[in-house]
Every structure is written in structure tokens, then in C-alpha cells.
């Protein structure tokens, strides 16, 4: 859970089929609303650190999905996650 208008860190660690960390090329981050409509595409300020990639992102007012994608050995790799956004703690 995240609070609306808060800055959160969106993190991904790509791994191969054997569980070994990989470093894809051409990484991008796409933000979707819950209806799978693209809200934003981010290709800059994606930081690589210790086998992970991250981007600090200011949350919208509603739940969203983030998707990291890139290419490894000329094949597309991606990861998605839904983030639930609330205005206050304890809100349903």
C-alpha cells in the first residue's frame, strides 16, 4: 500500500530461469491505471544498483500497475506489479 502523492521506490530484479540475476538492455518503466490504460512511460532516471533497477515515483490518487521491461539475449523480459493507493491509513 502507498499513500496518494507520496514518493515510492518502484524496484525490479530480473532473473533468468535458473534464478540468476540478469541485466537487460533498453529498460523502460510503464505506469498503467487499473483498466490497463497507459498513464506514463519512463525511460530516464531508472537506476541500476546491485542487480536491481529502481525509479522513485510520485503516486497518483488511485491504484496503478507498474511494468518494467527490457531485452536480454534479444528476448523481451518484463515484470508487473499492482500498487494499491490510499489517502489515509485504515481507508478501505
Gaussian input, Z-matrix of N, CA and C with variables (Angstrom, degrees):
# hf/3-21g

backbone

0 1
 N
 C     1     B1
 C     2     B2     1     A1
 N     3     B3     2     A2     1     D1
 C     4     B4     3     A3     2     D2
 C     5     B5     4     A4     3     D3
 N     6     B6     5     A5     4     D4
 C     7     B7     6     A6     5     D5
 C     8     B8     7     A7     6     D6
 N     9     B9     8     A8     7     D7
 C    10    B10     9     A9     8     D8
 C    11    B11    10    A10     9     D9
 N    12    B12    11    A11    10    D10
 C    13    B13    12    A12    11    D11
 C    14    B14    13    A13    12    D12
 N    15    B15    14    A14    13    D13
 C    16    B16    15    A15    14    D14
 C    17    B17    16    A16    15    D15
 N    18    B18    17    A17    16    D16
 C    19    B19    18    A18    17    D17
 C    20    B20    19    A19    18    D18
 N    21    B21    20    A20    19    D19
 C    22    B22    21    A21    20    D20
 C    23    B23    22    A22    21    D21
 N    24    B24    23    A23    22    D22
 C    25    B25    24    A24    23    D23
 C    26    B26    25    A25    24    D24
 N    27    B27    26    A26    25    D25
 C    28    B28    27    A27    26    D26
 C    29    B29    28    A28    27    D27
 N    30    B30    29    A29    28    D28
 C    31    B31    30    A30    29    D29
 C    32    B32    31    A31    30    D30
 N    33    B33    32    A32    31    D31
 C    34    B34    33    A33    32    D32
 C    35    B35    34    A34    33    D33
 N    36    B36    35    A35    34    D34
 C    37    B37    36    A36    35    D35
 C    38    B38    37    A37    36    D36
 N    39    B39    38    A38    37    D37
 C    40    B40    39    A39    38    D38
 C    41    B41    40    A40    39    D39
 N    42    B42    41    A41    40    D40
 C    43    B43    42    A42    41    D41
 C    44    B44    43    A43    42    D42
 N    45    B45    44    A44    43    D43
 C    46    B46    45    A45    44    D44
 C    47    B47    46    A46    45    D45
 N    48    B48    47    A47    46    D46
 C    49    B49    48    A48    47    D47
 C    50    B50    49    A49    48    D48
 N    51    B51    50    A50    49    D49
 C    52    B52    51    A51    50    D50
 C    53    B53    52    A52    51    D51
 N    54    B54    53    A53    52    D52
 C    55    B55    54    A54    53    D53
 C    56    B56    55    A55    54    D54
 N    57    B57    56    A56    55    D55
 C    58    B58    57    A57    56    D56
 C    59    B59    58    A58    57    D57
 N    60    B60    59    A59    58    D58
 C    61    B61    60    A60    59    D59
 C    62    B62    61    A61    60    D60
 N    63    B63    62    A62    61    D61
 C    64    B64    63    A63    62    D62
 C    65    B65    64    A64    63    D63
 N    66    B66    65    A65    64    D64
 C    67    B67    66    A66    65    D65
 C    68    B68    67    A67    66    D66
 N    69    B69    68    A68    67    D67
 C    70    B70    69    A69    68    D68
 C    71    B71    70    A70    69    D69
 N    72    B72    71    A71    70    D70
 C    73    B73    72    A72    71    D71
 C    74    B74    73    A73    72    D72
 N    75    B75    74    A74    73    D73
 C    76    B76    75    A75    74    D74
 C    77    B77    76    A76    75    D75
 N    78    B78    77    A77    76    D76
 C    79    B79    78    A78    77    D77
 C    80    B80    79    A79    78    D78
 N    81    B81    80    A80    79    D79
 C    82    B82    81    A81    80    D80
 C    83    B83    82    A82    81    D81
 N    84    B84    83    A83    82    D82
 C    85    B85    84    A84    83    D83
 C    86    B86    85    A85    84    D84
 N    87    B87    86    A86    85    D85
 C    88    B88    87    A87    86    D86
 C    89    B89    88    A88    87    D87
 N    90    B90    89    A89    88    D88
 C    91    B91    90    A90    89    D89
 C    92    B92    91    A91    90    D90
 N    93    B93    92    A92    91    D91
 C    94    B94    93    A93    92    D92
 C    95    B95    94    A94    93    D93
 N    96    B96    95    A95    94    D94
 C    97    B97    96    A96    95    D95
 C    98    B98    97    A97    96    D96
 N    99    B99    98    A98    97    D97
 C   100   B100    99    A99    98    D98
 C   101   B101   100   A100    99    D99
 N   102   B102   101   A101   100   D100
 C   103   B103   102   A102   101   D101
 C   104   B104   103   A103   102   D102
 N   105   B105   104   A104   103   D103
 C   106   B106   105   A105   104   D104
 C   107   B107   106   A106   105   D105
 N   108   B108   107   A107   106   D106
 C   109   B109   108   A108   107   D107
 C   110   B110   109   A109   108   D108
 N   111   B111   110   A110   109   D109
 C   112   B112   111   A111   110   D110
 C   113   B113   112   A112   111   D111
 N   114   B114   113   A113   112   D112
 C   115   B115   114   A114   113   D113
 C   116   B116   115   A115   114   D114
 N   117   B117   116   A116   115   D115
 C   118   B118   117   A117   116   D116
 C   119   B119   118   A118   117   D117
 N   120   B120   119   A119   118   D118
 C   121   B121   120   A120   119   D119
 C   122   B122   121   A121   120   D120
 N   123   B123   122   A122   121   D121
 C   124   B124   123   A123   122   D122
 C   125   B125   124   A124   123   D123
 N   126   B126   125   A125   124   D124
 C   127   B127   126   A126   125   D125
 C   128   B128   127   A127   126   D126
 N   129   B129   128   A128   127   D127
 C   130   B130   129   A129   128   D128
 C   131   B131   130   A130   129   D129
 N   132   B132   131   A131   130   D130
 C   133   B133   132   A132   131   D131
 C   134   B134   133   A133   132   D132
 N   135   B135   134   A134   133   D133
 C   136   B136   135   A135   134   D134
 C   137   B137   136   A136   135   D135
 N   138   B138   137   A137   136   D136
 C   139   B139   138   A138   137   D137
 C   140   B140   139   A139   138   D138
 N   141   B141   140   A140   139   D139
 C   142   B142   141   A141   140   D140
 C   143   B143   142   A142   141   D141
 N   144   B144   143   A143   142   D142
 C   145   B145   144   A144   143   D143
 C   146   B146   145   A145   144   D144
 N   147   B147   146   A146   145   D145
 C   148   B148   147   A147   146   D146
 C   149   B149   148   A148   147   D147
 N   150   B150   149   A149   148   D148
 C   151   B151   150   A150   149   D149
 C   152   B152   151   A151   150   D150
 N   153   B153   152   A152   151   D151
 C   154   B154   153   A153   152   D152
 C   155   B155   154   A154   153   D153
 N   156   B156   155   A155   154   D154
 C   157   B157   156   A156   155   D155
 C   158   B158   157   A157   156   D156
 N   159   B159   158   A158   157   D157
 C   160   B160   159   A159   158   D158
 C   161   B161   160   A160   159   D159
 N   162   B162   161   A161   160   D160
 C   163   B163   162   A162   161   D161
 C   164   B164   163   A163   162   D162
 N   165   B165   164   A164   163   D163
 C   166   B166   165   A165   164   D164
 C   167   B167   166   A166   165   D165
 N   168   B168   167   A167   166   D166
 C   169   B169   168   A168   167   D167
 C   170   B170   169   A169   168   D168
 N   171   B171   170   A170   169   D169
 C   172   B172   171   A171   170   D170
 C   173   B173   172   A172   171   D171
 N   174   B174   173   A173   172   D172
 C   175   B175   174   A174   173   D173
 C   176   B176   175   A175   174   D174
 N   177   B177   176   A176   175   D175
 C   178   B178   177   A177   176   D176
 C   179   B179   178   A178   177   D177
 N   180   B180   179   A179   178   D178
 C   181   B181   180   A180   179   D179
 C   182   B182   181   A181   180   D180
 N   183   B183   182   A182   181   D181
 C   184   B184   183   A183   182   D182
 C   185   B185   184   A184   183   D183
 N   186   B186   185   A185   184   D184
 C   187   B187   186   A186   185   D185
 C   188   B188   187   A187   186   D186
 N   189   B189   188   A188   187   D187
 C   190   B190   189   A189   188   D188
 C   191   B191   190   A190   189   D189
 N   192   B192   191   A191   190   D190
 C   193   B193   192   A192   191   D191
 C   194   B194   193   A193   192   D192
 N   195   B195   194   A194   193   D193
 C   196   B196   195   A195   194   D194
 C   197   B197   196   A196   195   D195
 N   198   B198   197   A197   196   D196
 C   199   B199   198   A198   197   D197
 C   200   B200   199   A199   198   D198
 N   201   B201   200   A200   199   D199
 C   202   B202   201   A201   200   D200
 C   203   B203   202   A202   201   D201
 N   204   B204   203   A203   202   D202
 C   205   B205   204   A204   203   D203
 C   206   B206   205   A205   204   D204
 N   207   B207   206   A206   205   D205
 C   208   B208   207   A207   206   D206
 C   209   B209   208   A208   207   D207
 N   210   B210   209   A209   208   D208
 C   211   B211   210   A210   209   D209
 C   212   B212   211   A211   210   D210
 N   213   B213   212   A212   211   D211
 C   214   B214   213   A213   212   D212
 C   215   B215   214   A214   213   D213
 N   216   B216   215   A215   214   D214
 C   217   B217   216   A216   215   D215
 C   218   B218   217   A217   216   D216
 N   219   B219   218   A218   217   D217
 C   220   B220   219   A219   218   D218
 C   221   B221   220   A220   219   D219
 N   222   B222   221   A221   220   D220
 C   223   B223   222   A222   221   D221
 C   224   B224   223   A223   222   D222
 N   225   B225   224   A224   223   D223
 C   226   B226   225   A225   224   D224
 C   227   B227   226   A226   225   D225
 N   228   B228   227   A227   226   D226
 C   229   B229   228   A228   227   D227
 C   230   B230   229   A229   228   D228
 N   231   B231   230   A230   229   D229
 C   232   B232   231   A231   230   D230
 C   233   B233   232   A232   231   D231
 N   234   B234   233   A233   232   D232
 C   235   B235   234   A234   233   D233
 C   236   B236   235   A235   234   D234
 N   237   B237   236   A236   235   D235
 C   238   B238   237   A237   236   D236
 C   239   B239   238   A238   237   D237
 N   240   B240   239   A239   238   D238
 C   241   B241   240   A240   239   D239
 C   242   B242   241   A241   240   D240
 N   243   B243   242   A242   241   D241
 C   244   B244   243   A243   242   D242
 C   245   B245   244   A244   243   D243
 N   246   B246   245   A245   244   D244
 C   247   B247   246   A246   245   D245
 C   248   B248   247   A247   246   D246
 N   249   B249   248   A248   247   D247
 C   250   B250   249   A249   248   D248
 C   251   B251   250   A250   249   D249
 N   252   B252   251   A251   250   D250
 C   253   B253   252   A252   251   D251
 C   254   B254   253   A253   252   D252
 N   255   B255   254   A254   253   D253
 C   256   B256   255   A255   254   D254
 C   257   B257   256   A256   255   D255
 N   258   B258   257   A257   256   D256
 C   259   B259   258   A258   257   D257
 C   260   B260   259   A259   258   D258
 N   261   B261   260   A260   259   D259
 C   262   B262   261   A261   260   D260
 C   263   B263   262   A262   261   D261
 N   264   B264   263   A263   262   D262
 C   265   B265   264   A264   263   D263
 C   266   B266   265   A265   264   D264
 N   267   B267   266   A266   265   D265
 C   268   B268   267   A267   266   D266
 C   269   B269   268   A268   267   D267
 N   270   B270   269   A269   268   D268
 C   271   B271   270   A270   269   D269
 C   272   B272   271   A271   270   D270
 N   273   B273   272   A272   271   D271
 C   274   B274   273   A273   272   D272
 C   275   B275   274   A274   273   D273

   B1=1.4479
   B2=1.5203
   B3=1.3176
   B4=1.4601
   B5=1.5265
   B6=1.3068
   B7=1.4616
   B8=1.5181
   B9=1.3436
   B10=1.4577
   B11=1.5221
   B12=1.3199
   B13=1.4697
   B14=1.5270
   B15=1.3253
   B16=1.4624
   B17=1.5293
   B18=1.3086
   B19=1.4568
   B20=1.5209
   B21=1.3358
   B22=1.4610
   B23=1.5201
   B24=1.2992
   B25=1.4669
   B26=1.5267
   B27=1.3189
   B28=1.4634
   B29=1.5209
   B30=1.3251
   B31=1.4665
   B32=1.5234
   B33=1.3322
   B34=1.4598
   B35=1.5217
   B36=1.3116
   B37=1.4617
   B38=1.5205
   B39=1.3223
   B40=1.4574
   B41=1.5209
   B42=1.3406
   B43=1.4675
   B44=1.5216
   B45=1.3341
   B46=1.4609
   B47=1.5286
   B48=1.3309
   B49=1.4686
   B50=1.5253
   B51=1.3341
   B52=1.4645
   B53=1.5231
   B54=1.3322
   B55=1.4585
   B56=1.5159
   B57=1.3345
   B58=1.4673
   B59=1.5297
   B60=1.3406
   B61=1.4640
   B62=1.5221
   B63=1.3303
   B64=1.4598
   B65=1.5200
   B66=1.3249
   B67=1.4608
   B68=1.5313
   B69=1.3232
   B70=1.4593
   B71=1.5339
   B72=1.3101
   B73=1.4618
   B74=1.5298
   B75=1.3380
   B76=1.4729
   B77=1.5296
   B78=1.3161
   B79=1.4672
   B80=1.5266
   B81=1.3225
   B82=1.4622
   B83=1.5224
   B84=1.3088
   B85=1.4606
   B86=1.5222
   B87=1.3180
   B88=1.4633
   B89=1.5247
   B90=1.3306
   B91=1.4612
   B92=1.5291
   B93=1.3456
   B94=1.4629
   B95=1.5242
   B96=1.3323
   B97=1.4613
   B98=1.5304
   B99=1.3072
   B100=1.4668
   B101=1.5291
   B102=1.3365
   B103=1.4697
   B104=1.5305
   B105=1.3356
   B106=1.4647
   B107=1.5256
   B108=1.3354
   B109=1.4608
   B110=1.5254
   B111=1.3291
   B112=1.4647
   B113=1.5253
   B114=1.3324
   B115=1.4582
   B116=1.5206
   B117=1.3373
   B118=1.4660
   B119=1.5272
   B120=1.3314
   B121=1.4586
   B122=1.5187
   B123=1.3294
   B124=1.4669
   B125=1.5226
   B126=1.3310
   B127=1.4662
   B128=1.5247
   B129=1.3218
   B130=1.4650
   B131=1.5236
   B132=1.3156
   B133=1.4670
   B134=1.5215
   B135=1.3203
   B136=1.4620
   B137=1.5233
   B138=1.3053
   B139=1.4574
   B140=1.5256
   B141=1.3354
   B142=1.4677
   B143=1.5218
   B144=1.3346
   B145=1.4599
   B146=1.5272
   B147=1.2993
   B148=1.4722
   B149=1.5284
   B150=1.3215
   B151=1.4542
   B152=1.5127
   B153=1.3169
   B154=1.4635
   B155=1.5216
   B156=1.3141
   B157=1.4560
   B158=1.5207
   B159=1.3453
   B160=1.4579
   B161=1.5192
   B162=1.3149
   B163=1.4613
   B164=1.5220
   B165=1.3249
   B166=1.4616
   B167=1.5264
   B168=1.3244
   B169=1.4621
   B170=1.5191
   B171=1.3391
   B172=1.4669
   B173=1.5269
   B174=1.3131
   B175=1.4615
   B176=1.5242
   B177=1.3366
   B178=1.4637
   B179=1.5308
   B180=1.3160
   B181=1.4673
   B182=1.5257
   B183=1.3402
   B184=1.4651
   B185=1.5188
   B186=1.3342
   B187=1.4619
   B188=1.5261
   B189=1.3326
   B190=1.4583
   B191=1.5220
   B192=1.3097
   B193=1.4588
   B194=1.5161
   B195=1.3390
   B196=1.4625
   B197=1.5164
   B198=1.3269
   B199=1.4615
   B200=1.5240
   B201=1.3182
   B202=1.4607
   B203=1.5202
   B204=1.3318
   B205=1.4605
   B206=1.5208
   B207=1.3142
   B208=1.4542
   B209=1.5137
   B210=1.3268
   B211=1.4639
   B212=1.5183
   B213=1.3229
   B214=1.4569
   B215=1.5194
   B216=1.3343
   B217=1.4759
   B218=1.5255
   B219=1.3283
   B220=1.4709
   B221=1.5298
   B222=1.3205
   B223=1.4629
   B224=1.5321
   B225=1.3250
   B226=1.4595
   B227=1.5251
   B228=1.3246
   B229=1.4642
   B230=1.5255
   B231=1.3355
   B232=1.4548
   B233=1.5160
   B234=1.3164
   B235=1.4633
   B236=1.5219
   B237=1.3274
   B238=1.4694
   B239=1.5218
   B240=1.3378
   B241=1.4629
   B242=1.5232
   B243=1.3275
   B244=1.4602
   B245=1.5230
   B246=1.3388
   B247=1.4618
   B248=1.5260
   B249=1.3158
   B250=1.4601
   B251=1.5264
   B252=1.3297
   B253=1.4657
   B254=1.5230
   B255=1.3108
   B256=1.4680
   B257=1.5254
   B258=1.3396
   B259=1.4555
   B260=1.5266
   B261=1.3568
   B262=1.4616
   B263=1.5223
   B264=1.3073
   B265=1.4583
   B266=1.5278
   B267=1.3221
   B268=1.4526
   B269=1.5119
   B270=1.3364
   B271=1.4672
   B272=1.5217
   B273=1.3251
   B274=1.4707
   B275=1.4964
   A1=109.18
   A2=115.08
   A3=122.05
   A4=108.00
   A5=116.09
   A6=120.91
   A7=109.45
   A8=116.73
   A9=120.36
   A10=110.18
   A11=114.72
   A12=124.97
   A13=113.75
   A14=117.48
   A15=121.46
   A16=108.38
   A17=117.22
   A18=121.06
   A19=108.30
   A20=115.16
   A21=120.73
   A22=108.86
   A23=116.36
   A24=121.91
   A25=108.50
   A26=115.63
   A27=122.02
   A28=107.36
   A29=116.61
   A30=122.43
   A31=110.37
   A32=115.57
   A33=121.50
   A34=108.75
   A35=115.44
   A36=121.48
   A37=106.57
   A38=115.67
   A39=120.79
   A40=109.67
   A41=115.92
   A42=121.17
   A43=109.23
   A44=115.48
   A45=119.73
   A46=109.47
   A47=116.34
   A48=120.40
   A49=113.15
   A50=117.19
   A51=121.64
   A52=112.57
   A53=116.88
   A54=120.49
   A55=114.55
   A56=117.21
   A57=121.98
   A58=108.71
   A59=116.99
   A60=120.94
   A61=110.58
   A62=115.51
   A63=121.70
   A64=108.92
   A65=116.31
   A66=121.81
   A67=108.01
   A68=117.19
   A69=120.43
   A70=111.60
   A71=115.47
   A72=122.85
   A73=109.01
   A74=115.42
   A75=121.81
   A76=112.30
   A77=115.95
   A78=121.58
   A79=110.19
   A80=115.53
   A81=120.12
   A82=108.82
   A83=114.19
   A84=122.77
   A85=107.55
   A86=116.71
   A87=121.56
   A88=108.18
   A89=115.31
   A90=121.95
   A91=107.69
   A92=116.17
   A93=122.43
   A94=109.42
   A95=116.06
   A96=118.08
   A97=107.55
   A98=117.60
   A99=119.69
   A100=112.93
   A101=116.96
   A102=120.90
   A103=111.01
   A104=115.61
   A105=123.87
   A106=113.38
   A107=116.32
   A108=121.98
   A109=107.86
   A110=116.48
   A111=120.38
   A112=109.94
   A113=115.56
   A114=121.94
   A115=111.24
   A116=115.70
   A117=119.66
   A118=109.47
   A119=115.81
   A120=122.02
   A121=107.89
   A122=116.42
   A123=122.18
   A124=108.51
   A125=115.85
   A126=120.29
   A127=112.14
   A128=117.14
   A129=121.17
   A130=109.80
   A131=115.64
   A132=122.61
   A133=113.22
   A134=116.46
   A135=121.46
   A136=105.77
   A137=117.04
   A138=123.16
   A139=110.30
   A140=115.77
   A141=120.54
   A142=107.75
   A143=115.73
   A144=120.39
   A145=109.32
   A146=116.97
   A147=123.03
   A148=113.00
   A149=117.64
   A150=121.08
   A151=114.98
   A152=117.53
   A153=122.02
   A154=109.56
   A155=114.93
   A156=121.66
   A157=107.15
   A158=116.03
   A159=118.35
   A160=111.19
   A161=114.33
   A162=122.56
   A163=106.85
   A164=117.16
   A165=121.29
   A166=107.99
   A167=116.26
   A168=122.13
   A169=110.78
   A170=116.15
   A171=120.63
   A172=108.51
   A173=115.96
   A174=120.51
   A175=111.85
   A176=115.83
   A177=119.80
   A178=109.33
   A179=116.61
   A180=121.18
   A181=113.60
   A182=116.80
   A183=120.35
   A184=110.73
   A185=115.72
   A186=121.36
   A187=109.70
   A188=115.95
   A189=120.36
   A190=109.70
   A191=115.27
   A192=123.20
   A193=107.28
   A194=116.60
   A195=117.92
   A196=109.64
   A197=113.87
   A198=121.02
   A199=109.07
   A200=115.99
   A201=121.26
   A202=107.13
   A203=116.64
   A204=119.57
   A205=109.72
   A206=114.95
   A207=122.36
   A208=108.67
   A209=115.37
   A210=120.85
   A211=109.90
   A212=115.60
   A213=122.38
   A214=107.28
   A215=116.26
   A216=121.41
   A217=111.33
   A218=115.44
   A219=124.31
   A220=113.51
   A221=117.58
   A222=121.84
   A223=108.81
   A224=115.30
   A225=120.09
   A226=110.67
   A227=115.46
   A228=122.65
   A229=107.18
   A230=116.73
   A231=118.66
   A232=111.10
   A233=114.04
   A234=121.96
   A235=107.40
   A236=116.09
   A237=121.01
   A238=110.03
   A239=113.91
   A240=119.38
   A241=109.15
   A242=115.87
   A243=121.42
   A244=108.88
   A245=115.37
   A246=121.45
   A247=107.54
   A248=115.57
   A249=120.69
   A250=108.45
   A251=115.94
   A252=122.15
   A253=109.11
   A254=115.61
   A255=122.47
   A256=108.76
   A257=116.15
   A258=120.61
   A259=110.90
   A260=116.32
   A261=120.90
   A262=109.99
   A263=116.22
   A264=121.47
   A265=108.85
   A266=116.70
   A267=121.35
   A268=114.19
   A269=117.13
   A270=120.95
   A271=109.55
   A272=117.45
   A273=121.19
   A274=111.50
   D1=144.39
   D2=177.24
   D3=-133.18
   D4=157.76
   D5=175.78
   D6=-93.35
   D7=144.10
   D8=179.42
   D9=-61.44
   D10=139.84
   D11=179.14
   D12=68.83
   D13=10.79
   D14=175.74
   D15=-88.85
   D16=155.77
   D17=175.29
   D18=-94.26
   D19=125.04
   D20=178.21
   D21=-123.45
   D22=161.22
   D23=179.42
   D24=-102.01
   D25=117.56
   D26=177.24
   D27=-92.28
   D28=116.27
   D29=-171.05
   D30=-120.48
   D31=143.48
   D32=173.45
   D33=-141.17
   D34=146.63
   D35=171.34
   D36=-130.94
   D37=112.84
   D38=179.94
   D39=-82.46
   D40=139.70
   D41=178.29
   D42=-135.15
   D43=153.84
   D44=175.73
   D45=-82.97
   D46=-175.11
   D47=-177.37
   D48=-66.58
   D49=-15.79
   D50=178.71
   D51=-97.74
   D52=5.82
   D53=179.15
   D54=82.71
   D55=10.55
   D56=179.42
   D57=-88.16
   D58=133.27
   D59=178.57
   D60=-61.26
   D61=139.26
   D62=176.77
   D63=-124.67
   D64=161.42
   D65=178.50
   D66=-121.94
   D67=94.83
   D68=179.05
   D69=-69.22
   D70=164.01
   D71=175.89
   D72=-103.13
   D73=162.43
   D74=175.95
   D75=54.67
   D76=49.97
   D77=-179.94
   D78=-69.38
   D79=135.86
   D80=171.37
   D81=-139.71
   D82=158.65
   D83=-179.26
   D84=-123.00
   D85=124.91
   D86=178.55
   D87=-117.16
   D88=133.45
   D89=177.87
   D90=-106.53
   D91=126.83
   D92=179.11
   D93=-116.10
   D94=152.88
   D95=166.97
   D96=-82.02
   D97=179.50
   D98=-175.81
   D99=-73.24
   D100=-7.86
   D101=174.84
   D102=-94.79
   D103=9.28
   D104=177.79
   D105=69.28
   D106=24.15
   D107=173.83
   D108=-90.59
   D109=135.54
   D110=-178.85
   D111=-70.37
   D112=127.28
   D113=175.05
   D114=-96.26
   D115=-35.08
   D116=-173.25
   D117=-163.67
   D118=144.36
   D119=172.70
   D120=-120.35
   D121=128.24
   D122=-175.36
   D123=-120.08
   D124=125.71
   D125=178.06
   D126=-123.35
   D127=-5.30
   D128=179.54
   D129=-116.64
   D130=162.88
   D131=179.04
   D132=59.67
   D133=30.19
   D134=171.23
   D135=-96.24
   D136=114.31
   D137=-171.57
   D138=-94.97
   D139=134.72
   D140=174.16
   D141=-102.51
   D142=128.83
   D143=-179.06
   D144=-152.20
   D145=123.93
   D146=175.81
   D147=52.18
   D148=43.43
   D149=177.63
   D150=80.65
   D151=0.68
   D152=178.21
   D153=-116.54
   D154=160.95
   D155=172.94
   D156=-120.32
   D157=145.60
   D158=176.37
   D159=-148.69
   D160=160.21
   D161=176.07
   D162=-145.62
   D163=131.42
   D164=176.45
   D165=-84.59
   D166=124.37
   D167=-168.67
   D168=-131.34
   D169=134.53
   D170=175.32
   D171=-84.72
   D172=121.50
   D173=-174.18
   D174=-70.13
   D175=147.15
   D176=172.19
   D177=-76.88
   D178=-172.36
   D179=-178.85
   D180=-82.51
   D181=-11.36
   D182=-175.82
   D183=-127.36
   D184=165.39
   D185=176.22
   D186=-53.99
   D187=149.93
   D188=179.24
   D189=-148.98
   D190=167.49
   D191=177.79
   D192=-119.74
   D193=135.13
   D194=173.43
   D195=-115.09
   D196=146.28
   D197=-177.54
   D198=-133.67
   D199=120.95
   D200=169.94
   D201=-97.17
   D202=139.43
   D203=175.67
   D204=-146.06
   D205=160.24
   D206=178.07
   D207=-171.94
   D208=-167.00
   D209=-179.89
   D210=-127.66
   D211=135.98
   D212=176.07
   D213=-134.22
   D214=124.48
   D215=-175.40
   D216=52.35
   D217=42.57
   D218=177.60
   D219=63.51
   D220=19.16
   D221=176.91
   D222=-122.21
   D223=141.76
   D224=-178.93
   D225=-72.57
   D226=137.49
   D227=173.01
   D228=-125.59
   D229=144.30
   D230=178.07
   D231=-153.89
   D232=161.45
   D233=177.34
   D234=-145.22
   D235=138.60
   D236=179.16
   D237=-129.14
   D238=151.49
   D239=176.26
   D240=-152.59
   D241=142.13
   D242=176.35
   D243=-92.13
   D244=138.97
   D245=176.75
   D246=-118.02
   D247=124.29
   D248=177.82
   D249=-89.59
   D250=130.72
   D251=-175.36
   D252=-114.80
   D253=132.46
   D254=177.88
   D255=-128.19
   D256=156.04
   D257=176.23
   D258=-83.16
   D259=-38.43
   D260=179.39
   D261=-136.14
   D262=157.73
   D263=175.98
   D264=-65.63
   D265=138.24
   D266=179.58
   D267=87.40
   D268=-4.22
   D269=177.62
   D270=-70.43
   D271=139.36
   D272=178.07
   D273=-84.96

